[in-house]
């Protein structure tokens, strides 16, 4: 938990939170889409471009050395952040989407044949669906689905029911970006491993709300995205358990991923470099390192406790609004809420009115159309909280929703 | 129907003038949105059979469908359209666009400066300049189809939803 003074100090470190939107103090509740950046991250990027910028891994000159050092240092920060054993298990990506695509193209594509199965949950973001659909189109693999229960929970045993001798991978989110469900991925991984099946965990939404421990999870692949965890866009990482690294083949070809190129023959570098072709997002990755330092210094446990108290308060206030339909009530929920107002107003209408009050929420299908279909809606409104959000902001959201009710009813 | 002409290209129907006058009496943004919401609620919707991929207006966050007609008259082809959306505020915007465009000749539609007309509603720049609500796409659709019909020099009524996919 943060004290009132601590939360104020934290808010002061995020310059954008001081701004007004439509003449109202900004209430930023679209953290599930992307979170805001603390001054430390913004300054680090500016400082890097002003004083230390050069390409990495190439030059022997002073600046290139500094840049390379700072850029590579982030690999150990990420390894520590998710408790990976080795820095080589960390592959830099532009975000979770790229991470999952790398697993699909570099690991799964060469190994999976027609009829082989990948198990997904209906909670997945499109980023954890579409890459597998590519393999379905190109290799004839089969996607099998695990549905949540009526509250939005995923039963790990439901994954076991879908396993056959054709199952080659389970790929599942740790936190639903729509319902906030915290999925018991540890049990799913255990079940997968009982059958010799590796498991990919999409930690896009979870890495920002809770500590991640890849060794404790015993997960095979895990992706997270930098811009949701107070870092820059186009930064992120893919964790690959060491024993799988040798199974990866290159997916993007280019500079920096080779040991030797002749006219007739090319020797690829080993992972992680093999999977990081071309000039990377250097400043962004350095910024991600600073973001990780930032949340680590605050403490993931404290962040989680703060967000839980905001979550509980939100549930309490929402319970007063008997005309508001809250989708899902999972056993364990991150501070992410999806709601609709039935026939009274469309989620886009709610978002438009809330925006007039300076409240930023997301309205739409949240890149999770199979889940929307399961819920029987085209769209929802989503409020997603971060470490800098307060109970006062929950009150503003509730006031905004009451105004919506008044305007549309 | 009569048309009021301002300057060379600025055109507005009487129906649109009425809305401008109504807006002048609405002081708060809540009132203005309330008015748009009422317009949206009271506008008759399209029949389900007209909500097809061919009539869908791309580029809007919400689903939007337009059915357009060009009716021959003494002054040439006259433009009429109906629209619908699953979002009420967007329906209200469609209602405003029907009042802005319906009854104009096809030449007037392709020349009208819809954005500057809508600025008269003083929506505090929110609704009128947001790309997300689809207003930009809706206006572009109307103008593109009108320009296409104009260029094709057709003199028979056309259901645009049959000719624009």
Interface residues (C-beta under 8 A of the other chain):
Chain A: X22 X345 X346 X348 X349 X352 X353 X355 X356 X363 X364 X378 X403 X407 X408
Chain B: X29 X30 X33 X34 X37 X61 X62 X63 X86 X87 X88 X89 X90 X124 X126 X133
